[in-house]
Amino acid sequence: MQLQLTKPICFFDLETTGTNVAKDRIVEISILKVFPNGNKESKTWLVNPEMPIPAESEAIHGISDEKVANEPTFKQLSKDIYAMIRDSDLAGFNSDRFDIPLLAEEMLRADVDFDMKSMVSVDVQTIFHKMEKRTLEAAYKFYCDKNLDDAHSAEADTLATYEVLLAQLERYPELENDIKKLSEFTTRRQNLDFAGFIGLDEEENPIFSFGKHKGKTVDEVMEKEPGYFGWILNADFPLYTKKVLTQIKLSKLNNKF
């Protein structure tokens, strides 16, 4: 089977220093770019995270401080990585909740104005969980009848994710071989930021999805408690969340004039 594409799609996987989107860093990234004509292009980079890799993370992916000591930083690689994905949709395994938010943080730290306005994403894990509810290794065995050797290697996990999606399309005729439809199927909820701090209400007004103002519109909170905006900008929130909130505020100010 071949994916029905109108533009390229990049399957990718990250190995990282940890699971905190705002604080942790990428130590390896692998991208498999699939083109509408079926051609493929792949690239894997080791990344110096400019911070110590915790022992518990090294135990999972096997990447040590010594292994990446002489590798380029993400900022040094960012232009090449962005050039590979900028014209594409994105796909991964648990990518909507972790890989895409962390990738966005790294891009913004590297001064690359990354956003998803021209992209959609397909989270292969969500399809799997809705249909079978297991892990990537189990998904690979279940759908492809193969053992996932080198699990937690970004390259192996990336290729496995691509193969699992193809097998899912073969297995479930109700799934449309259409990236936008698959994106809609794998979207858990509608958020304006990747981390899910800013959502949309039924009228599609931006609302806060956390804390004391959970469920309130951003406009209402900014009007009644303007200091809340400054608190978020200075607190330990993801850069992309801060970017989205700033865009909302600027849009509101521009509409006043």
N, C-alpha and C positions, 0 to 999 in steps of 0.2 A: 504494500500500500504506500501511496505517496500523499503527503499533506496537500490539501487544496489551499493554496496561498495566493494572495494578491500582492503581497510584499514579503520580504524575508522575515524569518523569525529566528531569534537567538535563544537557544537553550543554554542555560548557564548554571554554575554551581560555585559556591564560595566555601573555602575553609577559613576559619577566623580565630581570633584570640579568645572569643567568648560569644555570648548571646545578647549582650547589651547593645542595641542598635546605636545609641547615642555615644557610647564610649569605646566599644571594641573595634578592631581593625581587621582588614582582609590580609591573609597570609598566602592564599592561593586563589586564583580565579581561572575557570575554564569555560570557554564559550564554543558552542557548536552552532554555526550559522547555516540555516537551511534556506535555500532560494526557491522561488516559485517553479523554476525549471527542474528542481530536484537536486541540483548541485549542492555541495556542502563545503564549508570552510571551518576549520577548527584551530583554536589557539589556547594555550595554557601558559599562565604566568605565575611564578613564585613572586611574592611581594614582601619587602621588608616593612613590617608594621610600625616601626619606630617606637615599639614598646615591648616589654617582655612577654613571651608567650607562656601562659600559665601551664603548669605540669598537667592539669586535668584536660586541657585542650590538646596539648601535644600527645597525650595518651590516646586521643580519639583519631587525630589525622596524621600523627607521626612527623609533623613539621616542627623542628626545633629552632631556637634562636640562632644556633650556628648555621643551620641550613639556609636561612634567609639573610644572614648578616651582610652578605655582599650582593644581595639582589636589589633591584630598583625599588623605590618607594611607590606608593600608589599615585602620588602626584606626578612622578616622572612617567608613569605608565598611562595616566588618565586620558591623554589625548588619543593614544592608540586604541584604548579600550572603547572610548566613546565613538571614535570613527567607525568601529566595527558594529556597534549596536544602534547608532543614531537613526538609521533608516528602517529599523526593524521593530517588530513586536517582540515581546519577551515571554519566556516560558521557563519553568523550573519546578522543583519539588519542594513544597513549602515556601515558594518564592514570594508570594504575596505578603506573607506575614514576617519574613525574615530577610531573604536574599535581596529583594528589590529595595526595601527600606534601608538596609545597610549599604548597598551599592550607591543609593542616592546620597547618603550621608558622606561617603568617601568622595563622590563626585563634587559635592558642594564644598567640602573641605579643600579640594584641589582647584577650586574656582571654576569648575565646569557647571554651567547653568542647566543642570539635568532636570527634566520633568517628563511626565507621561502623557502630555496633551495629545501627541500624535501617535501614541502607542496604545495597544491593549496588552493584557497579560493573561497567560493560561497557567494556572497552578495545577500541575499533574497530580499532586498529592490530594487536592480537593476532589478530583474525579475519583481517585482511588478510594478515599475515605467515604465518599457518598455511595460508592458501589461495593466496596469490600472491607474498608476500615483496617488497614495494616501498615507496615513500614515499607521503605523503598526496597530493601532486600526481599521482603515477602512479595511485594508487587512485581519485582523482576522475575522471581520464581513462578509466581502465579500466572502472570500474563505471557512471559517469554519462555518459561520452562528452562531458565538458566540460573546458575548460581552467580551472585554478584561478587566476583573476586575483587580485591583491592577496594572494598567498601570504605567510604570516607576519604577516598582519593577524589579530588574535584573532577578529574578527567573521567574516571570510571563512573562516578555518579551522574555526570552530565550525559554521557552516552547512554547509560541505562535509562535515564529519565526520558530521553528522546525515543528509545525503543519501546518503553512502556506506553507512551502516548499512542504510538502507531498501533500497538497491540490492543489498547483500549478502544480505539476506533473500529478495529476489526471485530472485537467482541460485542460491543454495544451498538446495535444499529440505530438506536434512538439518539446517539450522539452524532451531531452534524460535523462533517469534516470541513469546518469553517472556523477560522481562528477567532473571529468576533463572537460567534455563538459559544465556542468553548470558553472564551473569557467570561461571558455572561454566566455560564454554568458554574465556573469555578470561583466567582466572586461571592464572598461570604456576606458582605454588607457594603453599602456605599459610603466611602469616606473620601474626603478631599486630600488628606495626607496619608502617607503609607502606614504610619504607626497607629492610625485610628483615633487620634485625639480630636479631630474635627470631622464631624459627619454632616449629614443632610437630613432635614426633617421631611415630612410628607409633601410640603410645599417647595422642597429643594432649597430651603434656606440653610446656610451654614450654622451648625450648632456645636457646642462643646460636648464631647462624649466621655468626659471624666470629671472628677472632682466636685467641688461644691456647686458649680454651675452646670453640671451634667444635664443635658436636655434643653438648656436655654440657648437662644440664638446668640451668635457672636455679636451681632449689632446691638442687641439688648444689653449684653454684658459690657461692651465697650462704652455704651452711653451711660450706664449707671455706675460702672466701676472701671474707669479708664486706666487705673493703675494695674489692672489685671494683665493687660497687654504687655506692659513693661516687665511685670514679674515673669511672664512666660519667656520673654526674650532673654532675660538674664538667668533663668533657671536651666536645669539640665534636661531640656527637651531636644528632640531631634532637630537638626538644622532645617530639614524639609518642612516640618511642622511650623517652624518659625517663619519660613519663607511663605507658606500658604496663608498664615495668619496676617503677615505683612501685606500680602496682595489683597486680602479682603479689606483691610483697613484703608489702603490706598484707594481701592475702588470706591469705598464709601465716601472718602474725602473728595474724590474727583467728581462724584455725583452731586456734591453740594454746590459746585460752582458752575 
